[in-house]
Amino acid sequence: MATAEIFRDLSLLLTVAVVSHFVIRKFRQPTIIGEIGIGVLLGPTVLGAMKISAFDSNLIESFAALGAIFLLFLVGLESDFRSIYTRTNFSVALGGVLLPFVVGFAAAYVMVPTSAWGPTGQQFTVAAFAGAALVATSTAIAASILLEIGMMRERVARTIMGAAVVDDILGLLVLSIVVGASGPGGIDLGGVAILTVSAGAFIVIASVVGLYFFSRIVVRIQAAGRRLGLMHGGFSIALAITFFYAFVAELIGLSAIVGAFLAGTMFASTPLREDFQEGARYLGSVFTPIFFISMGVLVNLWNVAAAPELVVFGIVLAAIAIGAKVVGCAIPARLSRMTTRESVAVGLGMAPRGEVGLIVALTALTAGVIGDALFSVIVLVMIVVSVVPAPFFKRTLLQIAAERGADAPATPDPPPPP
């Protein structure tokens, strides 16, 4: 791709993203809804149908990946490392994995017609992939809303972000089991065990090494750089560590954003946190909108329209994806002594799906288990369940914040002057 075309595409992408922000804020909705909507317009549904190729897909994919990395690095900076690995987070993640998978599997097993199967598809494997696509939460959407309204350090946010890390691991374990079941040799228990051990080892080692080694190194580099007039040396090294963590996470089969999130948590308790937050916010303002635009670009409504028998299934699957996730996460949260409203907020925050769900759908398509029409339906469901809960999630968070404000003790009036 020519350099001039890169500059042109970035100019247009950032312009339409900002315009969408202004428009969607008029309706008091999260900005991500406008960004995803722009992606639908720029993708095969609208411009693609008119044989117009507005942007290079490789460019969008690359910059979208950077946007997700910077967003989750910023979320990690807002998170307390010690609050991630708790019994509450694990129970919330487990409930949010099991219930959507079971209900999604049952719905697909009953409703998906044979015409939607791929060349190697069978009733069990098609249903298993559909259920697996509903498992993993996308933290990017919940994180962007929590950051937008300044509630990243609330108990709800800590539960969502901590459970999402566990959720991502469990989701990939489900995917590995489903892929093994769809292959000629059946489930590879050894592969599942290796993935489990490697994922757990990475999280523990990355967290401990980052907290007790990398964070101290970065603080020293920042201090030494300032004495020499190099103001951003520590931030640059911190980003280098973030990309390294993302690389290792991808290498062992996790999502790269898990690595970015862990990298952010190691600097959350350092004196550099606020400086790093400012730098990450500037980078995120450039790249993160492209991440959400890329989600909309994946939607092709024409493929869905060509298979009307899948429309009802898509509606049912979207309802299951939202309802099962909210119920599956809210009940363990409520049992962990969170308030009813906080529990609902946790469920709504865990409802959006993202990169892991899309990976599941793409894996099923590549393996020939599902056809193009069913692939488009699953991708569309991923978008719908990412967009629909967002305004309800934001409204619930604002209600929680209002309740906290109302419960705060009143400040006594100052004594009258003598």
Secondary structure by P-SEA (a helix, b strand, c coil): ccaaaaaaaaaaaaaaaaaaaaaaaaacccaaaaaaaaaaaaccccccccccccccaaaaaaaaaaaaaaaaaaaaaaccccccccaaaaaaaaaaccaaaaaaaaaaacccccccccccccaaaaaaaaaaaaccccaaaaaaaaaaacccccaaaaaaaaaaaaaaaaaaaaaaaaaaaaccccccaaaaaaaaaaaaaaaaaaaaaaaccaaaaaaaaaaaaaaaccccaaaaaaaaaaaaaaaaaaaacccaaaaaaaaaaaaccccaaaaaaaaaaaaaaccaaaaaaaaaaaccaaaaaacccaaaaaaaaaaaaaaaaaaaaaaaaaaacccaaaaaaaaaaaccccaaaaaaaaaaaaaccccaaaaaaaaaaaaaaaccaaaaaaaaaaaaaaaaaaaccccccccccc
